[in-house]
Amino acid sequence: MLGAQNFYMPIFEEALESYGLPLELKYLPVIESALNPRAVSRVGATGLWQFMLNTGKRYGLTVNTLVDERRDPVKASYAAAHYLSDLYKVFGDWNLVIAAYNCGPDKVYKAIHRAKQNDYWQIYPYLPKETRGYVPAFIAANYIMNYYCEHNICPMTTDLPAKTDTVVINR
């Protein structure tokens, strides 16, 4: 992941900046997909940002028998930034946004209702088990992606290209 970040992080940062979001959110795909655009979860979430089919379509990603834009690093990043922006408008707290990104806003609403609190650490016991570890994993990913040198961790070389280009075709 450290080796792949040079390729993916500029894409993520550009998408997040376009929505005025914190750049630290660029590390969500580290815990979502381990920076693998071909990743598919056991429940069908796909791509770097692990979009479920309906969420991907709601945010403008085309999914059909010929193409799955959830796997497109650029389009999926802009869709994820849009989705994160919408979640922030609803929850107004980044920990809740990150939790909702993982389990969906309905489960976060339910946890808030049960806890009668709207603080992530207060609703923690009421969240799905996977989501309880998600915000701490996000914090850990942010830390290690920024401070890997201090722990004698070195990026591995990657087979990702240094630069890419887009070619438009009509057939």
MODELLER restraints for C-alpha pairs under 7 A, 6 or more apart:
rsr = mdl.restraints
at = mdl.atoms
rsr.add(forms.Gaussian(group=physical.xy_distance, feature=features.Distance(at['CA:1:A'], at['CA:34:A']), mean=6.41, stdev=0.5))
rsr.add(forms.Gaussian(group=physical.xy_distance, feature=features.Distance(at['CA:1:A'], at['CA:35:A']), mean=6.18, stdev=0.5))
rsr.add(forms.Gaussian(group=physical.xy_distance, feature=features.Distance(at['CA:2:A'], at['CA:145:A']), mean=6.84, stdev=0.5))
rsr.add(forms.Gaussian(group=physical.xy_distance, feature=features.Distance(at['CA:2:A'], at['CA:155:A']), mean=4.82, stdev=0.5))
rsr.add(forms.Gaussian(group=physical.xy_distance, feature=features.Distance(at['CA:2:A'], at['CA:156:A']), mean=6.94, stdev=0.5))
rsr.add(forms.Gaussian(group=physical.xy_distance, feature=features.Distance(at['CA:3:A'], at['CA:155:A']), mean=4.87, stdev=0.5))
rsr.add(forms.Gaussian(group=physical.xy_distance, feature=features.Distance(at['CA:3:A'], at['CA:156:A']), mean=5.25, stdev=0.5))
rsr.add(forms.Gaussian(group=physical.xy_distance, feature=features.Distance(at['CA:3:A'], at['CA:157:A']), mean=5.52, stdev=0.5))
rsr.add(forms.Gaussian(group=physical.xy_distance, feature=features.Distance(at['CA:3:A'], at['CA:158:A']), mean=5.52, stdev=0.5))
rsr.add(forms.Gaussian(group=physical.xy_distance, feature=features.Distance(at['CA:4:A'], at['CA:158:A']), mean=6.16, stdev=0.5))
rsr.add(forms.Gaussian(group=physical.xy_distance, feature=features.Distance(at['CA:4:A'], at['CA:160:A']), mean=6.88, stdev=0.5))
rsr.add(forms.Gaussian(group=physical.xy_distance, feature=features.Distance(at['CA:7:A'], at['CA:160:A']), mean=7.00, stdev=0.5))
rsr.add(forms.Gaussian(group=physical.xy_distance, feature=features.Distance(at['CA:7:A'], at['CA:162:A']), mean=6.75, stdev=0.5))
rsr.add(forms.Gaussian(group=physical.xy_distance, feature=features.Distance(at['CA:9:A'], at['CA:26:A']), mean=6.54, stdev=0.5))
rsr.add(forms.Gaussian(group=physical.xy_distance, feature=features.Distance(at['CA:11:A'], at['CA:74:A']), mean=6.25, stdev=0.5))
rsr.add(forms.Gaussian(group=physical.xy_distance, feature=features.Distance(at['CA:12:A'], at['CA:26:A']), mean=5.47, stdev=0.5))
rsr.add(forms.Gaussian(group=physical.xy_distance, feature=features.Distance(at['CA:12:A'], at['CA:77:A']), mean=5.78, stdev=0.5))
rsr.add(forms.Gaussian(group=physical.xy_distance, feature=features.Distance(at['CA:13:A'], at['CA:23:A']), mean=5.91, stdev=0.5))
rsr.add(forms.Gaussian(group=physical.xy_distance, feature=features.Distance(at['CA:13:A'], at['CA:26:A']), mean=6.32, stdev=0.5))
rsr.add(forms.Gaussian(group=physical.xy_distance, feature=features.Distance(at['CA:15:A'], at['CA:77:A']), mean=5.89, stdev=0.5))
rsr.add(forms.Gaussian(group=physical.xy_distance, feature=features.Distance(at['CA:15:A'], at['CA:78:A']), mean=4.95, stdev=0.5))
rsr.add(forms.Gaussian(group=physical.xy_distance, feature=features.Distance(at['CA:15:A'], at['CA:81:A']), mean=6.09, stdev=0.5))
rsr.add(forms.Gaussian(group=physical.xy_distance, feature=features.Distance(at['CA:16:A'], at['CA:22:A']), mean=6.92, stdev=0.5))
rsr.add(forms.Gaussian(group=physical.xy_distance, feature=features.Distance(at['CA:16:A'], at['CA:23:A']), mean=6.30, stdev=0.5))
rsr.add(forms.Gaussian(group=physical.xy_distance, feature=features.Distance(at['CA:16:A'], at['CA:81:A']), mean=5.34, stdev=0.5))
rsr.add(forms.Gaussian(group=physical.xy_distance, feature=features.Distance(at['CA:19:A'], at['CA:81:A']), mean=6.44, stdev=0.5))
rsr.add(forms.Gaussian(group=physical.xy_distance, feature=features.Distance(at['CA:19:A'], at['CA:82:A']), mean=6.79, stdev=0.5))
rsr.add(forms.Gaussian(group=physical.xy_distance, feature=features.Distance(at['CA:19:A'], at['CA:85:A']), mean=6.73, stdev=0.5))
rsr.add(forms.Gaussian(group=physical.xy_distance, feature=features.Distance(at['CA:24:A'], at['CA:142:A']), mean=6.88, stdev=0.5))
rsr.add(forms.Gaussian(group=physical.xy_distance, feature=features.Distance(at['CA:27:A'], at['CA:141:A']), mean=6.49, stdev=0.5))
rsr.add(forms.Gaussian(group=physical.xy_distance, feature=features.Distance(at['CA:27:A'], at['CA:142:A']), mean=6.14, stdev=0.5))
rsr.add(forms.Gaussian(group=physical.xy_distance, feature=features.Distance(at['CA:28:A'], at['CA:138:A']), mean=6.47, stdev=0.5))
rsr.add(forms.Gaussian(group=physical.xy_distance, feature=features.Distance(at['CA:29:A'], at['CA:35:A']), mean=5.70, stdev=0.5))
rsr.add(forms.Gaussian(group=physical.xy_distance, feature=features.Distance(at['CA:29:A'], at['CA:48:A']), mean=5.40, stdev=0.5))
rsr.add(forms.Gaussian(group=physical.xy_distance, feature=features.Distance(at['CA:29:A'], at['CA:49:A']), mean=5.20, stdev=0.5))
rsr.add(forms.Gaussian(group=physical.xy_distance, feature=features.Distance(at['CA:30:A'], at['CA:141:A']), mean=6.88, stdev=0.5))
rsr.add(forms.Gaussian(group=physical.xy_distance, feature=features.Distance(at['CA:31:A'], at['CA:137:A']), mean=6.97, stdev=0.5))
rsr.add(forms.Gaussian(group=physical.xy_distance, feature=features.Distance(at['CA:31:A'], at['CA:138:A']), mean=6.66, stdev=0.5))
rsr.add(forms.Gaussian(group=physical.xy_distance, feature=features.Distance(at['CA:32:A'], at['CA:48:A']), mean=6.79, stdev=0.5))
rsr.add(forms.Gaussian(group=physical.xy_distance, feature=features.Distance(at['CA:32:A'], at['CA:49:A']), mean=6.06, stdev=0.5))
rsr.add(forms.Gaussian(group=physical.xy_distance, feature=features.Distance(at['CA:32:A'], at['CA:50:A']), mean=6.05, stdev=0.5))
rsr.add(forms.Gaussian(group=physical.xy_distance, feature=features.Distance(at['CA:33:A'], at['CA:39:A']), mean=5.81, stdev=0.5))
rsr.add(forms.Gaussian(group=physical.xy_distance, feature=features.Distance(at['CA:33:A'], at['CA:47:A']), mean=6.96, stdev=0.5))
rsr.add(forms.Gaussian(group=physical.xy_distance, feature=features.Distance(at['CA:33:A'], at['CA:48:A']), mean=5.25, stdev=0.5))
rsr.add(forms.Gaussian(group=physical.xy_distance, feature=features.Distance(at['CA:33:A'], at['CA:49:A']), mean=6.76, stdev=0.5))
rsr.add(forms.Gaussian(group=physical.xy_distance, feature=features.Distance(at['CA:33:A'], at['CA:50:A']), mean=6.64, stdev=0.5))
rsr.add(forms.Gaussian(group=physical.xy_distance, feature=features.Distance(at['CA:35:A'], at['CA:48:A']), mean=5.62, stdev=0.5))
rsr.add(forms.Gaussian(group=physical.xy_distance, feature=features.Distance(at['CA:36:A'], at['CA:47:A']), mean=6.84, stdev=0.5))
rsr.add(forms.Gaussian(group=physical.xy_distance, feature=features.Distance(at['CA:36:A'], at['CA:48:A']), mean=5.60, stdev=0.5))
rsr.add(forms.Gaussian(group=physical.xy_distance, feature=features.Distance(at['CA:37:A'], at['CA:47:A']), mean=4.36, stdev=0.5))
rsr.add(forms.Gaussian(group=physical.xy_distance, feature=features.Distance(at['CA:37:A'], at['CA:48:A']), mean=4.48, stdev=0.5))
rsr.add(forms.Gaussian(group=physical.xy_distance, feature=features.Distance(at['CA:37:A'], at['CA:71:A']), mean=5.14, stdev=0.5))
rsr.add(forms.Gaussian(group=physical.xy_distance, feature=features.Distance(at['CA:37:A'], at['CA:73:A']), mean=6.90, stdev=0.5))
rsr.add(forms.Gaussian(group=physical.xy_distance, feature=features.Distance(at['CA:38:A'], at['CA:46:A']), mean=6.98, stdev=0.5))
rsr.add(forms.Gaussian(group=physical.xy_distance, feature=features.Distance(at['CA:38:A'], at['CA:47:A']), mean=5.37, stdev=0.5))
rsr.add(forms.Gaussian(group=physical.xy_distance, feature=features.Distance(at['CA:38:A'], at['CA:71:A']), mean=6.22, stdev=0.5))
rsr.add(forms.Gaussian(group=physical.xy_distance, feature=features.Distance(at['CA:39:A'], at['CA:46:A']), mean=5.72, stdev=0.5))
rsr.add(forms.Gaussian(group=physical.xy_distance, feature=features.Distance(at['CA:39:A'], at['CA:47:A']), mean=5.28, stdev=0.5))
rsr.add(forms.Gaussian(group=physical.xy_distance, feature=features.Distance(at['CA:39:A'], at['CA:48:A']), mean=6.84, stdev=0.5))
rsr.add(forms.Gaussian(group=physical.xy_distance, feature=features.Distance(at['CA:40:A'], at['CA:46:A']), mean=4.48, stdev=0.5))
rsr.add(forms.Gaussian(group=physical.xy_distance, feature=features.Distance(at['CA:40:A'], at['CA:47:A']), mean=6.58, stdev=0.5))
rsr.add(forms.Gaussian(group=physical.xy_distance, feature=features.Distance(at['CA:44:A'], at['CA:52:A']), mean=6.32, stdev=0.5))
rsr.add(forms.Gaussian(group=physical.xy_distance, feature=features.Distance(at['CA:45:A'], at['CA:51:A']), mean=4.91, stdev=0.5))
rsr.add(forms.Gaussian(group=physical.xy_distance, feature=features.Distance(at['CA:45:A'], at['CA:52:A']), mean=4.32, stdev=0.5))
rsr.add(forms.Gaussian(group=physical.xy_distance, feature=features.Distance(at['CA:45:A'], at['CA:53:A']), mean=6.98, stdev=0.5))
rsr.add(forms.Gaussian(group=physical.xy_distance, feature=features.Distance(at['CA:46:A'], at['CA:52:A']), mean=6.54, stdev=0.5))
rsr.add(forms.Gaussian(group=physical.xy_distance, feature=features.Distance(at['CA:46:A'], at['CA:70:A']), mean=6.06, stdev=0.5))
rsr.add(forms.Gaussian(group=physical.xy_distance, feature=features.Distance(at['CA:46:A'], at['CA:71:A']), mean=6.71, stdev=0.5))
rsr.add(forms.Gaussian(group=physical.xy_distance, feature=features.Distance(at['CA:47:A'], at['CA:70:A']), mean=5.21, stdev=0.5))
rsr.add(forms.Gaussian(group=physical.xy_distance, feature=features.Distance(at['CA:47:A'], at['CA:71:A']), mean=4.31, stdev=0.5))
rsr.add(forms.Gaussian(group=physical.xy_distance, feature=features.Distance(at['CA:48:A'], at['CA:71:A']), mean=6.59, stdev=0.5))
rsr.add(forms.Gaussian(group=physical.xy_distance, feature=features.Distance(at['CA:48:A'], at['CA:73:A']), mean=6.83, stdev=0.5))
rsr.add(forms.Gaussian(group=physical.xy_distance, feature=features.Distance(at['CA:49:A'], at['CA:76:A']), mean=6.78, stdev=0.5))
rsr.add(forms.Gaussian(group=physical.xy_distance, feature=features.Distance(at['CA:49:A'], at['CA:80:A']), mean=6.75, stdev=0.5))
rsr.add(forms.Gaussian(group=physical.xy_distance, feature=features.Distance(at['CA:51:A'], at['CA:70:A']), mean=6.28, stdev=0.5))
rsr.add(forms.Gaussian(group=physical.xy_distance, feature=features.Distance(at['CA:56:A'], at['CA:70:A']), mean=6.50, stdev=0.5))
rsr.add(forms.Gaussian(group=physical.xy_distance, feature=features.Distance(at['CA:59:A'], at['CA:79:A']), mean=5.35, stdev=0.5))
rsr.add(forms.Gaussian(group=physical.xy_distance, feature=features.Distance(at['CA:60:A'], at['CA:79:A']), mean=6.92, stdev=0.5))
rsr.add(forms.Gaussian(group=physical.xy_distance, feature=features.Distance(at['CA:61:A'], at['CA:69:A']), mean=5.35, stdev=0.5))
rsr.add(forms.Gaussian(group=physical.xy_distance, feature=features.Distance(at['CA:61:A'], at['CA:70:A']), mean=6.37, stdev=0.5))
rsr.add(forms.Gaussian(group=physical.xy_distance, feature=features.Distance(at['CA:62:A'], at['CA:68:A']), mean=6.05, stdev=0.5))
rsr.add(forms.Gaussian(group=physical.xy_distance, feature=features.Distance(at['CA:62:A'], at['CA:69:A']), mean=5.43, stdev=0.5))
rsr.add(forms.Gaussian(group=physical.xy_distance, feature=features.Distance(at['CA:63:A'], at['CA:69:A']), mean=6.13, stdev=0.5))
rsr.add(forms.Gaussian(group=physical.xy_distance, feature=features.Distance(at['CA:69:A'], at['CA:75:A']), mean=6.65, stdev=0.5))
rsr.add(forms.Gaussian(group=physical.xy_distance, feature=features.Distance(at['CA:69:A'], at['CA:76:A']), mean=6.61, stdev=0.5))
rsr.add(forms.Gaussian(group=physical.xy_distance, feature=features.Distance(at['CA:70:A'], at['CA:76:A']), mean=5.31, stdev=0.5))
rsr.add(forms.Gaussian(group=physical.xy_distance, feature=features.Distance(at['CA:84:A'], at['CA:97:A']), mean=6.86, stdev=0.5))
rsr.add(forms.Gaussian(group=physical.xy_distance, feature=features.Distance(at['CA:87:A'], at['CA:97:A']), mean=5.59, stdev=0.5))
rsr.add(forms.Gaussian(group=physical.xy_distance, feature=features.Distance(at['CA:88:A'], at['CA:94:A']), mean=6.83, stdev=0.5))
rsr.add(forms.Gaussian(group=physical.xy_distance, feature=features.Distance(at['CA:88:A'], at['CA:97:A']), mean=5.83, stdev=0.5))
rsr.add(forms.Gaussian(group=physical.xy_distance, feature=features.Distance(at['CA:91:A'], at['CA:97:A']), mean=6.38, stdev=0.5))
rsr.add(forms.Gaussian(group=physical.xy_distance, feature=features.Distance(at['CA:95:A'], at['CA:120:A']), mean=5.98, stdev=0.5))
rsr.add(forms.Gaussian(group=physical.xy_distance, feature=features.Distance(at['CA:95:A'], at['CA:135:A']), mean=6.56, stdev=0.5))
rsr.add(forms.Gaussian(group=physical.xy_distance, feature=features.Distance(at['CA:96:A'], at['CA:120:A']), mean=5.71, stdev=0.5))
rsr.add(forms.Gaussian(group=physical.xy_distance, feature=features.Distance(at['CA:98:A'], at['CA:135:A']), mean=6.50, stdev=0.5))
rsr.add(forms.Gaussian(group=physical.xy_distance, feature=features.Distance(at['CA:99:A'], at['CA:131:A']), mean=6.05, stdev=0.5))
rsr.add(forms.Gaussian(group=physical.xy_distance, feature=features.Distance(at['CA:99:A'], at['CA:134:A']), mean=6.74, stdev=0.5))
rsr.add(forms.Gaussian(group=physical.xy_distance, feature=features.Distance(at['CA:99:A'], at['CA:135:A']), mean=6.39, stdev=0.5))
rsr.add(forms.Gaussian(group=physical.xy_distance, feature=features.Distance(at['CA:100:A'], at['CA:108:A']), mean=5.88, stdev=0.5))
rsr.add(forms.Gaussian(group=physical.xy_distance, feature=features.Distance(at['CA:102:A'], at['CA:131:A']), mean=6.33, stdev=0.5))
rsr.add(forms.Gaussian(group=physical.xy_distance, feature=features.Distance(at['CA:103:A'], at['CA:131:A']), mean=6.36, stdev=0.5))
rsr.add(forms.Gaussian(group=physical.xy_distance, feature=features.Distance(at['CA:107:A'], at['CA:127:A']), mean=6.99, stdev=0.5))
rsr.add(forms.Gaussian(group=physical.xy_distance, feature=features.Distance(at['CA:108:A'], at['CA:127:A']), mean=6.82, stdev=0.5))
rsr.add(forms.Gaussian(group=physical.xy_distance, feature=features.Distance(at['CA:111:A'], at['CA:123:A']), mean=5.57, stdev=0.5))
rsr.add(forms.Gaussian(group=physical.xy_distance, feature=features.Distance(at['CA:111:A'], at['CA:126:A']), mean=4.88, stdev=0.5))
rsr.add(forms.Gaussian(group=physical.xy_distance, feature=features.Distance(at['CA:111:A'], at['CA:127:A']), mean=5.74, stdev=0.5))
rsr.add(forms.Gaussian(group=physical.xy_distance, feature=features.Distance(at['CA:112:A'], at['CA:118:A']), mean=5.38, stdev=0.5))
rsr.add(forms.Gaussian(group=physical.xy_distance, feature=features.Distance(at['CA:112:A'], at['CA:123:A']), mean=5.84, stdev=0.5))
rsr.add(forms.Gaussian(group=physical.xy_distance, feature=features.Distance(at['CA:114:A'], at['CA:126:A']), mean=6.99, stdev=0.5))
rsr.add(forms.Gaussian(group=physical.xy_distance, feature=features.Distance(at['CA:115:A'], at['CA:122:A']), mean=6.80, stdev=0.5))
rsr.add(forms.Gaussian(group=physical.xy_distance, feature=features.Distance(at['CA:115:A'], at['CA:123:A']), mean=5.44, stdev=0.5))
rsr.add(forms.Gaussian(group=physical.xy_distance, feature=features.Distance(at['CA:117:A'], at['CA:123:A']), mean=6.56, stdev=0.5))
rsr.add(forms.Gaussian(group=physical.xy_distance, feature=features.Distance(at['CA:124:A'], at['CA:132:A']), mean=5.97, stdev=0.5))
